[in-house]
Amino acid sequence: MFEVFKIGTPVTIGKSIDATILEINIKDKGLVLYQCSWWNGNTYEVKWFEEFMVTGEQNFKEQIGFKK
């Protein structure tokens, strides 16, 4: 089981970039990646970030996965 932010969750990347989660990708060995989007001036940015780089409110998280 993994606890991840829901798609559409407002998050902060690093210390100051306000973004929104677009996609979640779970890799081998439990690595969680989030694709996030945000406006940088007049440019719309979309990039993937590792879980430790993304922060947000815990009430936007949910468990996904399979129970044995």
N, C-alpha and C positions, 0 to 999 in steps of 0.2 A: 504494500500500500504506500502511496505517496500523498503528501499534503502539498497542494499547489494552489497558486492564485487562480481564480476563475478568469476566463477570457472576458475582456472588457473592463477589468479591474484598473482603476487609476493607481499608478505606482510612481516611485521616485527611482531614477537610475543614478547611481553614484550619490553625490550630495545635493544636486540641484536641478536635475532634469525631470520635469513632470511629464509622464508618458502614460500610455494605455497598452495593456497586454492584448496582442492580436492572436498569438498562437502559443501552444505549449509543445515542447518536444522532449521526450524522455529517452535518453541514450543508454548505452550499456553501462552497467554498474551503478545505475541510479542517478546519473548526471541529468539534471533538469535544466533545460534552456527555455527562455522566454523570448518570443519575438515581440518587440515593443515599437510603438510609433509615437512621434511627437513633432511639434512644429519648432523649427529652428529659424526664426525670422520668417521669411517667405518660403522656406524650403521644408517640405514634409519629409521627415526622416523615418526609416524603418530598418531596424537592426536586431540581431540576436544577442542575448546576454545570458551569462551563467547566473544561476539562482542567487549566488551570494552578492551579485551586483544590483539586485532588484529588491526594494523594500516597499511595504504597503501594510495596510491594516489587516490584522489577523482574521477579522470577521469576513474577509473576502476570500478566505482559503477554503478548499474542500478536499476530501480524500478521494483519490481515484486508484484503480488497480484491481487486482484479483486476490481474493482470500484463498488460502490453501485448505 
